[in-house]
Amino acid sequence: MSHKIYRVESFRIVGPYTLHVAFDDNTHQVINFWPALWGELYAPLRDPAVFNRVQISPEVQTLVWPNGADFDPETLHDWDQVGGMMHELVAERVPIPAARTARLKRPAKRVRTLH
């Protein structure tokens, strides 16, 4: 099993708990992180003031937060494939209001930029 190495080159906040993330292979993801913001490490990010303190780590080139939370760049890159699985795992443990669940099930958008 191979583990691809991607680097986050930039990001911008585009909505509540949602980032537009650009990668070194000229792809982009628009990621709604809400489904993953559960548990001891990620629950503090449900506070918008904390979530919006996201940065790119210069050492590992991924998104990091001041409390030590981060995501593997490959997970971010492939969020359209793995994000749904995260939502299902969370839904099994924590009830999420139906209106929010419907919004979260929409797939992430991936855009390839040609230079």
N, CA, C and O atoms as a GROMACS GRO file, in nm:
protein
  460
    1MET      N    1   0.085  -0.117   0.000
    1MET     CA    2   0.000   0.000   0.000
    1MET      C    3   0.089   0.124   0.000
    1MET      O    4   0.175   0.139   0.087
    2SER      N    5   0.069   0.210  -0.096
    2SER     CA    6   0.153   0.329  -0.106
    2SER      C    7   0.086   0.447  -0.035
    2SER      O    8  -0.036   0.459  -0.029
    3HIS      N    9   0.171   0.531   0.017
    3HIS     CA   10   0.125   0.652   0.084
    3HIS      C   11   0.179   0.769   0.005
    3HIS      O   12   0.299   0.798   0.009
    4LYS      N   13   0.091   0.836  -0.066
    4LYS     CA   14   0.133   0.950  -0.147
    4LYS      C   15   0.167   1.068  -0.057
    4LYS      O   16   0.107   1.087   0.048
    5ILE      N   17   0.262   1.145  -0.101
    5ILE     CA   18   0.302   1.261  -0.024
    5ILE      C   19   0.252   1.386  -0.095
    5ILE      O   20   0.292   1.416  -0.207
    6TYR      N   21   0.164   1.456  -0.028
    6TYR     CA   22   0.111   1.583  -0.079
    6TYR      C   23   0.151   1.692   0.019
    6TYR      O   24   0.177   1.665   0.137
    7ARG      N   25   0.155   1.813  -0.030
    7ARG     CA   26   0.184   1.927   0.056
    7ARG      C   27   0.074   2.030   0.038
    7ARG      O   28   0.031   2.058  -0.074
    8VAL      N   29   0.029   2.086   0.148
    8VAL     CA   30  -0.067   2.194   0.142
    8VAL      C   31   0.012   2.321   0.112
    8VAL      O   32   0.104   2.357   0.186
    9GLU      N   33  -0.025   2.388   0.004
    9GLU     CA   34   0.046   2.510  -0.035
    9GLU      C   35  -0.023   2.635   0.016
    9GLU      O   36   0.042   2.734   0.048
   10SER      N   37  -0.156   2.631   0.021
   10SER     CA   38  -0.229   2.748   0.070
   10SER      C   39  -0.370   2.706   0.109
   10SER      O   40  -0.416   2.596   0.076
   11PHE      N   41  -0.437   2.795   0.179
   11PHE     CA   42  -0.577   2.773   0.213
   11PHE      C   43  -0.642   2.908   0.233
   11PHE      O   44  -0.576   3.010   0.251
   12ARG      N   45  -0.774   2.907   0.229
   12ARG     CA   46  -0.850   3.026   0.268
   12ARG      C   47  -0.981   2.979   0.328
   12ARG      O   48  -1.037   2.877   0.289
   13ILE      N   49  -1.028   3.054   0.424
   13ILE     CA   50  -1.155   3.024   0.489
   13ILE      C   51  -1.266   3.071   0.396
   13ILE      O   52  -1.270   3.187   0.356
   14VAL      N   53  -1.357   2.979   0.361
   14VAL     CA   54  -1.465   3.014   0.268
   14VAL      C   55  -1.603   3.004   0.332
   14VAL      O   56  -1.703   3.036   0.268
   15GLY      N   57  -1.609   2.960   0.457
   15GLY     CA   58  -1.736   2.948   0.527
   15GLY      C   59  -1.712   2.890   0.664
   15GLY      O   60  -1.598   2.857   0.698
   16PRO      N   61  -1.818   2.876   0.744
   16PRO     CA   62  -1.801   2.817   0.876
   16PRO      C   63  -1.743   2.676   0.865
   16PRO      O   64  -1.801   2.589   0.800
   17TYR      N   65  -1.631   2.655   0.929
   17TYR     CA   66  -1.563   2.524   0.933
   17TYR      C   67  -1.524   2.474   0.794
   17TYR      O   68  -1.501   2.354   0.775
   18THR      N   69  -1.518   2.562   0.698
   18THR     CA   70  -1.492   2.524   0.560
   18THR      C   71  -1.372   2.598   0.504
   18THR      O   72  -1.363   2.721   0.512
   19LEU      N   73  -1.279   2.521   0.448
   19LEU     CA   74  -1.158   2.577   0.391
   19LEU      C   75  -1.143   2.535   0.245
   19LEU      O   76  -1.179   2.423   0.207
   20HIS      N   77  -1.091   2.625   0.166
   20HIS     CA   78  -1.046   2.594   0.030
   20HIS      C   79  -0.897   2.567   0.044
   20HIS      O   80  -0.822   2.656   0.084
   21VAL      N   81  -0.855   2.444   0.012
   21VAL     CA   82  -0.716   2.402   0.034
   21VAL      C   83  -0.652   2.372  -0.101
   21VAL      O   84  -0.707   2.298  -0.182
   22ALA      N   85  -0.534   2.431  -0.125
   22ALA     CA   86  -0.459   2.408  -0.249
   22ALA      C   87  -0.338   2.320  -0.219
   22ALA      O   88  -0.270   2.338  -0.118
   23PHE      N   89  -0.312   2.225  -0.309
   23PHE     CA   90  -0.204   2.129  -0.291
   23PHE      C   91  -0.094   2.148  -0.395
   23PHE      O   92  -0.113   2.216  -0.496
   24ASP      N   93   0.020   2.087  -0.368
   24ASP     CA   94   0.136   2.101  -0.455
   24ASP      C   95   0.121   2.030  -0.590
   24ASP      O   96   0.205   2.049  -0.678
   25ASP      N   97   0.017   1.950  -0.609
   25ASP     CA   98  -0.005   1.886  -0.738
   25ASP      C   99  -0.109   1.962  -0.821
   25ASP      O  100  -0.168   1.908  -0.914
   26ASN      N  101  -0.131   2.088  -0.786
   26ASN     CA  102  -0.225   2.178  -0.855
   26ASN      C  103  -0.371   2.137  -0.844
   26ASN      O  104  -0.452   2.172  -0.929
   27THR      N  105  -0.405   2.063  -0.738
   27THR     CA  106  -0.546   2.034  -0.712
   27THR      C  107  -0.590   2.115  -0.591
   27THR      O  108  -0.509   2.166  -0.515
   28HIS      N  109  -0.720   2.124  -0.576
   28HIS     CA  110  -0.780   2.200  -0.467
   28HIS      C  111  -0.894   2.119  -0.410
   28HIS      O  112  -0.957   2.040  -0.481
   29GLN      N  113  -0.921   2.138  -0.284
   29GLN     CA  114  -1.039   2.079  -0.220
   29GLN      C  115  -1.111   2.189  -0.143
   29GLN      O  116  -1.047   2.275  -0.083
   30VAL      N  117  -1.242   2.186  -0.146
   30VAL     CA  118  -1.323   2.268  -0.056
   30VAL      C  119  -1.375   2.171   0.048
   30VAL      O  120  -1.454   2.081   0.017
   31ILE      N  121  -1.330   2.190   0.172
   31ILE     CA  122  -1.355   2.091   0.276
   31ILE      C  123  -1.437   2.152   0.389
   31ILE      O  124  -1.399   2.254   0.447
   32ASN      N  125  -1.551   2.090   0.418
   32ASN     CA  126  -1.629   2.124   0.537
   32ASN      C  127  -1.583   2.028   0.646
   32ASN      O  128  -1.610   1.908   0.640
   33PHE      N  129  -1.513   2.080   0.745
   33PHE     CA  130  -1.454   1.996   0.848
   33PHE      C  131  -1.552   1.957   0.959
   33PHE      O  132  -1.519   1.873   1.043
   34TRP      N  133  -1.670   2.015   0.962
   34TRP     CA  134  -1.763   1.991   1.073
   34TRP      C  135  -1.779   1.844   1.109
   34TRP      O  136  -1.777   1.811   1.228
   35PRO      N  137  -1.794   1.752   1.012
   35PRO     CA  138  -1.813   1.611   1.049
   35PRO      C  139  -1.695   1.552   1.126
   35PRO      O  140  -1.713   1.453   1.197
   36ALA      N  141  -1.578   1.609   1.114
   36ALA     CA  142  -1.459   1.553   1.180
   36ALA      C  143  -1.429   1.620   1.313
   36ALA      O  144  -1.335   1.580   1.382
   37LEU      N  145  -1.505   1.721   1.351
   37LEU     CA  146  -1.473   1.799   1.470
   37LEU      C  147  -1.537   1.741   1.596
   37LEU      O  148  -1.620   1.804   1.660
   38TRP      N  149  -1.496   1.620   1.628
   38TRP     CA  150  -1.547   1.550   1.745
   38TRP      C  151  -1.430   1.482   1.814
   38TRP      O  152  -1.326   1.458   1.753
   39GLY      N  153  -1.447   1.452   1.939
   39GLY     CA  154  -1.340   1.386   2.014
   39GLY      C  155  -1.251   1.487   2.084
   39GLY      O  156  -1.260   1.608   2.061
   40GLU      N  157  -1.166   1.435   2.167
   40GLU     CA  158  -1.082   1.518   2.252
   40GLU      C  159  -0.994   1.617   2.174
   40GLU      O  160  -0.980   1.732   2.215
   41LEU      N  161  -0.937   1.573   2.064
   41LEU     CA  162  -0.845   1.659   1.989
   41LEU      C  163  -0.917   1.758   1.898
   41LEU      O  164  -0.876   1.873   1.886
   42TYR      N  165  -1.024   1.714   1.833
   42TYR     CA  166  -1.088   1.797   1.731
   42TYR      C  167  -1.209   1.877   1.781
   42TYR      O  168  -1.244   1.977   1.719
   43ALA      N  169  -1.273   1.836   1.890
   43ALA     CA  170  -1.391   1.908   1.940
   43ALA      C  171  -1.363   2.055   1.971
   43ALA      O  172  -1.450   2.139   1.947
   44PRO      N  173  -1.245   2.092   2.023
   44PRO     CA  174  -1.220   2.234   2.048
   44PRO      C  175  -1.230   2.320   1.921
   44PRO      O  176  -1.252   2.440   1.929
   45LEU      N  177  -1.212   2.259   1.804
   45LEU     CA  178  -1.219   2.334   1.679
   45LEU      C  179  -1.362   2.371   1.642
   45LEU      O  180  -1.383   2.446   1.546
   46ARG      N  181  -1.459   2.319   1.715
   46ARG     CA  182  -1.598   2.357   1.690
   46ARG      C  183  -1.623   2.501   1.732
   46ARG      O  184  -1.724   2.560   1.693
   47ASP      N  185  -1.533   2.558   1.810
   47ASP     CA  186  -1.538   2.701   1.842
   47ASP      C  187  -1.479   2.774   1.721
   47ASP      O  188  -1.362   2.756   1.690
   48PRO      N  189  -1.560   2.857   1.652
   48PRO     CA  190  -1.510   2.923   1.532
   48PRO      C  191  -1.381   3.003   1.554
   48PRO      O  192  -1.296   3.010   1.466
   49ALA      N  193  -1.368   3.063   1.671
   49ALA     CA  194  -1.246   3.141   1.699
   49ALA      C  195  -1.123   3.052   1.699
   49ALA      O  196  -1.015   3.094   1.657
   50VAL      N  197  -1.138   2.929   1.746
   50VAL     CA  198  -1.027   2.834   1.747
   50VAL      C  199  -1.005   2.779   1.607
   50VAL      O  200  -0.892   2.774   1.559
   51PHE      N  201  -1.112   2.738   1.541
   51PHE     CA  202  -1.100   2.682   1.406
   51PHE      C  203  -1.029   2.780   1.312
   51PHE      O  204  -0.944   2.740   1.233
   52ASN      N  205  -1.065   2.906   1.321
   52ASN     CA  206  -1.011   3.007   1.230
   52ASN      C  207  -0.865   3.042   1.258
   52ASN      O  208  -0.807   3.124   1.188
   53ARG      N  209  -0.805   2.981   1.358
   53ARG     CA  210  -0.662   3.002   1.386
   53ARG      C  211  -0.575   2.900   1.312
   53ARG      O  212  -0.457   2.884   1.344
   54VAL      N  213  -0.633   2.833   1.216
   54VAL     CA  214  -0.561   2.734   1.135
   54VAL      C  215  -0.442   2.798   1.066
   54VAL      O  216  -0.446   2.915   1.026
   55GLN      N  217  -0.336   2.720   1.052
   55GLN     CA  218  -0.215   2.764   0.983
   55GLN      C  219  -0.160   2.646   0.904
   55GLN      O  220  -0.205   2.533   0.919
   56ILE      N  221  -0.061   2.674   0.821
   56ILE     CA  222   0.013   2.567   0.753
   56ILE      C  223   0.143   2.548   0.828
   56ILE      O  224   0.219   2.644   0.847
   57SER      N  225   0.170   2.426   0.870
   57SER     CA  226   0.295   2.395   0.938
   57SER      C  227   0.408   2.398   0.835
   57SER      O  228   0.400   2.326   0.735
   58PRO      N  229   0.512   2.478   0.857
   58PRO     CA  230   0.623   2.480   0.761
   58PRO      C  231   0.703   2.349   0.763
   58PRO      O  232   0.771   2.316   0.665
   59GLU      N  233   0.696   2.274   0.872
   59GLU     CA  234   0.771   2.149   0.882
   59GLU      C  235   0.705   2.036   0.803
   59GLU      O  236   0.773   1.964   0.730
   60VAL      N  237   0.574   2.021   0.816
   60VAL     CA  238   0.506   1.907   0.754
   60VAL      C  239   0.409   1.946   0.642
   60VAL      O  240   0.347   1.859   0.581
   61GLN      N  241   0.397   2.076   0.615
   61GLN     CA  242   0.315   2.126   0.505
   61GLN      C  243   0.172   2.073   0.508
   61GLN      O  244   0.119   2.026   0.407
   62THR      N  245   0.111   2.082   0.625
   62THR     CA  246  -0.031   2.048   0.636
   62THR      C  247  -0.098   2.150   0.727
   62THR      O  248  -0.031   2.235   0.786
   63LEU      N  249  -0.229   2.142   0.738
   63LEU     CA  250  -0.304   2.232   0.823
   63LEU      C  251  -0.287   2.191   0.968
   63LEU      O  252  -0.294   2.073   1.002
   64VAL      N  253  -0.262   2.290   1.054
   64VAL     CA  254  -0.247   2.265   1.197
   64VAL      C  255  -0.320   2.374   1.275
   64VAL      O  256  -0.340   2.485   1.226
   65TRP      N  257  -0.359   2.339   1.397
   65TRP     CA  258  -0.426   2.432   1.486
   65TRP      C  259  -0.344   2.444   1.614
   65TRP      O  260  -0.265   2.355   1.645
   66PRO      N  261  -0.363   2.553   1.688
   66PRO     CA  262  -0.282   2.576   1.808
   66PRO      C  263  -0.291   2.466   1.914
   66PRO      O  264  -0.199   2.450   1.994
   67ASN      N  265  -0.401   2.390   1.916
   67ASN     CA  266  -0.415   2.284   2.017
   67ASN      C  267  -0.345   2.155   1.975
   67ASN      O  268  -0.353   2.055   2.047
   68GLY      N  269  -0.276   2.155   1.860
   68GLY     CA  270  -0.206   2.037   1.813
   68GLY      C  271  -0.284   1.954   1.713
   68GLY      O  272  -0.231   1.856   1.659
   69ALA      N  273  -0.407   1.989   1.687
   69ALA     CA  274  -0.487   1.915   1.588
   69ALA      C  275  -0.429   1.938   1.449
   69ALA      O  276  -0.386   2.048   1.415
   70ASP      N  277  -0.430   1.831   1.370
   70ASP     CA  278  -0.388   1.841   1.231
   70ASP      C  279  -0.450   1.726   1.153
   70ASP      O  280  -0.512   1.637   1.211
   71PHE      N  281  -0.434   1.730   1.022
   71PHE     CA  282  -0.482   1.623   0.934
   71PHE      C  283  -0.368   1.588   0.839
   71PHE      O  284  -0.296   1.676   0.792
   72ASP      N  285  -0.354   1.460   0.812
   72ASP     CA  286  -0.255   1.415   0.716
   72ASP      C  287  -0.286   1.481   0.581
   72ASP      O  288  -0.403   1.485   0.541
   73PRO      N  289  -0.185   1.532   0.511
   73PRO     CA  290  -0.212   1.597   0.382
   73PRO      C  291  -0.281   1.504   0.280
   73PRO      O  292  -0.360   1.551   0.199
   74GLU      N  293  -0.252   1.374   0.285
   74GLU     CA  294  -0.319   1.282   0.193
   74GLU      C  295  -0.468   1.274   0.225
   74GLU      O  296  -0.551   1.267   0.134
   75THR      N  297  -0.503   1.276   0.353
   75THR     CA  298  -0.644   1.276   0.393
   75THR      C  299  -0.712   1.401   0.340
   75THR      O  300  -0.823   1.394   0.287
   76LEU      N  301  -0.648   1.516   0.355
   76LEU     CA  302  -0.705   1.640   0.304
   76LEU      C  303  -0.719   1.634   0.152
   76LEU      O  304  -0.823   1.672   0.098
   77HIS      N  305  -0.617   1.587   0.085
   77HIS     CA  306  -0.616   1.579  -0.061
   77HIS      C  307  -0.730   1.489  -0.111
   77HIS      O  308  -0.793   1.519  -0.212
   78ASP      N  309  -0.756   1.381  -0.040
   78ASP     CA  310  -0.858   1.285  -0.081
   78ASP      C  311  -0.987   1.297   0.000
   78ASP      O  312  -1.062   1.201   0.013
   79TRP      N  313  -1.012   1.414   0.053
   79TRP     CA  314  -1.128   1.435   0.141
   79TRP      C  315  -1.258   1.394   0.073
   79TRP      O  316  -1.348   1.343   0.140
   80ASP      N  317  -1.270   1.414  -0.057
   80ASP     CA  318  -1.394   1.377  -0.125
   80ASP      C  319  -1.420   1.227  -0.115
   80ASP      O  320  -1.534   1.184  -0.130
   81GLN      N  321  -1.317   1.148  -0.090
   81GLN     CA  322  -1.333   1.004  -0.073
   81GLN      C  323  -1.343   0.965   0.074
   81GLN      O  324  -1.422   0.876   0.108
   82VAL      N  325  -1.267   1.027   0.161
   82VAL     CA  326  -1.264   0.986   0.302
   82VAL      C  327  -1.355   1.069   0.392
   82VAL      O  328  -1.390   1.024   0.501
   83GLY      N  329  -1.393   1.188   0.349
   83GLY     CA  330  -1.478   1.273   0.432
   83GLY      C  331  -1.612   1.209   0.463
   83GLY      O  332  -1.663   1.224   0.574
   84GLY      N  333  -1.671   1.139   0.366
   84GLY     CA  334  -1.798   1.071   0.389
   84GLY      C  335  -1.787   0.962   0.493
   84GLY      O  336  -1.878   0.942   0.573
   85MET      N  337  -1.674   0.892   0.492
   85MET     CA  338  -1.653   0.787   0.593
   85MET      C  339  -1.644   0.849   0.733
   85MET      O  340  -1.695   0.793   0.830
   86MET      N  341  -1.580   0.965   0.742
   86MET     CA  342  -1.570   1.032   0.871
   86MET      C  343  -1.710   1.070   0.920
   86MET      O  344  -1.742   1.055   1.038
   87HIS      N  345  -1.793   1.120   0.829
   87HIS     CA  346  -1.928   1.159   0.867
   87HIS      C  347  -2.006   1.038   0.919
   87HIS      O  348  -2.076   1.048   1.019
   88GLU      N  349  -1.992   0.924   0.852
   88GLU     CA  350  -2.064   0.804   0.896
   88GLU      C  351  -2.016   0.758   1.034
   88GLU      O  352  -2.098   0.717   1.116
   89LEU      N  353  -1.886   0.763   1.060
   89LEU     CA  354  -1.834   0.724   1.191
   89LEU      C  355  -1.887   0.815   1.300
   89LEU      O  356  -1.926   0.768   1.408
   90VAL      N  357  -1.889   0.944   1.273
   90VAL     CA  358  -1.939   1.040   1.372
   90VAL      C  359  -2.088   1.021   1.394
   90VAL      O  360  -2.136   1.024   1.507
   91ALA      N  361  -2.163   1.000   1.286
   91ALA     CA  362  -2.308   0.985   1.296
   91ALA      C  363  -2.346   0.865   1.382
   91ALA      O  364  -2.450   0.866   1.447
   92GLU      N  365  -2.261   0.763   1.382
   92GLU     CA  366  -2.288   0.646   1.466
   92GLU      C  367  -2.274   0.679   1.614
   92GLU      O  368  -2.339   0.616   1.698
   93ARG      N  369  -2.191   0.777   1.647
   93ARG     CA  370  -2.161   0.809   1.787
   93ARG      C  371  -2.235   0.931   1.839
   93ARG      O  372  -2.272   0.936   1.957
   94VAL      N  373  -2.256   1.030   1.752
   94VAL     CA  374  -2.311   1.157   1.797
   94VAL      C  375  -2.428   1.195   1.709
   94VAL      O  376  -2.413   1.202   1.587
   95PRO      N  377  -2.545   1.220   1.768
   95PRO     CA  378  -2.658   1.264   1.685
   95PRO      C  379  -2.633   1.404   1.630
   95PRO      O  380  -2.598   1.496   1.705
   96ILE      N  381  -2.651   1.419   1.499
   96ILE     CA  382  -2.635   1.548   1.434
   96ILE      C  383  -2.772   1.587   1.379
   96ILE      O  384  -2.839   1.503   1.319
   97PRO      N  385  -2.815   1.711   1.399
   97PRO     CA  386  -2.946   1.752   1.348
   97PRO      C  387  -2.960   1.722   1.198
   97PRO      O  388  -2.864   1.739   1.123
   98ALA      N  389  -3.078   1.678   1.156
   98ALA     CA  390  -3.101   1.634   1.018
   98ALA      C  391  -3.065   1.742   0.916
   98ALA      O  392  -3.007   1.710   0.812
   99ALA      N  393  -3.099   1.867   0.943
   99ALA     CA  394  -3.069   1.975   0.847
   99ALA      C  395  -2.918   1.986   0.825
   99ALA      O  396  -2.874   2.004   0.711
  100ARG      N  397  -2.841   1.977   0.930
  100ARG     CA  398  -2.695   1.986   0.917
  100ARG      C  399  -2.640   1.862   0.848
  100ARG      O  400  -2.547   1.872   0.768
  101THR      N  401  -2.696   1.743   0.877
  101THR     CA  402  -2.651   1.619   0.815
  101THR      C  403  -2.669   1.625   0.664
  101THR      O  404  -2.579   1.586   0.590
  102ALA      N  405  -2.782   1.673   0.617
  102ALA     CA  406  -2.807   1.681   0.473
  102ALA      C  407  -2.704   1.770   0.406
  102ALA      O  408  -2.655   1.739   0.297
  103ARG      N  409  -2.671   1.880   0.468
  103ARG     CA  410  -2.573   1.973   0.414
  103ARG      C  411  -2.434   1.910   0.410
  103ARG      O  412  -2.358   1.933   0.316
  104LEU      N  413  -2.400   1.832   0.511
  104LEU     CA  414  -2.267   1.774   0.521
  104LEU      C  415  -2.243   1.658   0.426
  104LEU      O  416  -2.128   1.627   0.394
  105LYS      N  417  -2.348   1.594   0.380
  105LYS     CA  418  -2.331   1.477   0.293
  105LYS      C  419  -2.294   1.515   0.151
  105LYS      O  420  -2.258   1.430   0.071
  106ARG      N  421  -2.304   1.646   0.118
  106ARG     CA  422  -2.264   1.687  -0.015
  106ARG      C  423  -2.116   1.660  -0.034
  106ARG      O  424  -2.036   1.689   0.055
  107PRO      N  425  -2.077   1.605  -0.148
  107PRO     CA  426  -1.935   1.575  -0.170
  107PRO      C  427  -1.853   1.702  -0.181
  107PRO      O  428  -1.902   1.807  -0.223
  108ALA      N  429  -1.727   1.691  -0.142
  108ALA     CA  430  -1.634   1.802  -0.156
  108ALA      C  431  -1.608   1.823  -0.304
  108ALA      O  432  -1.621   1.730  -0.385
  109LYS      N  433  -1.570   1.945  -0.339
  109LYS     CA  434  -1.540   1.975  -0.478
  109LYS      C  435  -1.390   1.969  -0.499
  109LYS      O  436  -1.313   2.023  -0.420
  110ARG      N  437  -1.350   1.902  -0.605
  110ARG     CA  438  -1.208   1.898  -0.640
  110ARG      C  439  -1.193   1.966  -0.774
  110ARG      O  440  -1.265   1.937  -0.869
  111VAL      N  441  -1.099   2.056  -0.780
  111VAL     CA  442  -1.074   2.131  -0.902
  111VAL      C  443  -0.928   2.115  -0.939
  111VAL      O  444  -0.841   2.136  -0.855
  112ARG      N  445  -0.902   2.077  -1.061
  112ARG     CA  446  -0.764   2.067  -1.107
  112ARG      C  447  -0.731   2.195  -1.183
  112ARG      O  448  -0.804   2.234  -1.275
  113THR      N  449  -0.624   2.258  -1.144
  113THR     CA  450  -0.580   2.380  -1.209
  113THR      C  451  -0.464   2.347  -1.300
  113THR      O  452  -0.366   2.285  -1.257
  114LEU      N  453  -0.473   2.388  -1.424
  114LEU     CA  454  -0.365   2.366  -1.519
  114LEU      C  455  -0.285   2.494  -1.533
  114LEU      O  456  -0.342   2.601  -1.553
  115HIS      N  457  -0.156   2.484  -1.522
  115HIS     CA  458  -0.070   2.602  -1.537
  115HIS      C  459   0.009   2.594  -1.664
  115HIS      O  460   0.087   2.685  -1.694
   0.00000   0.00000   0.00000
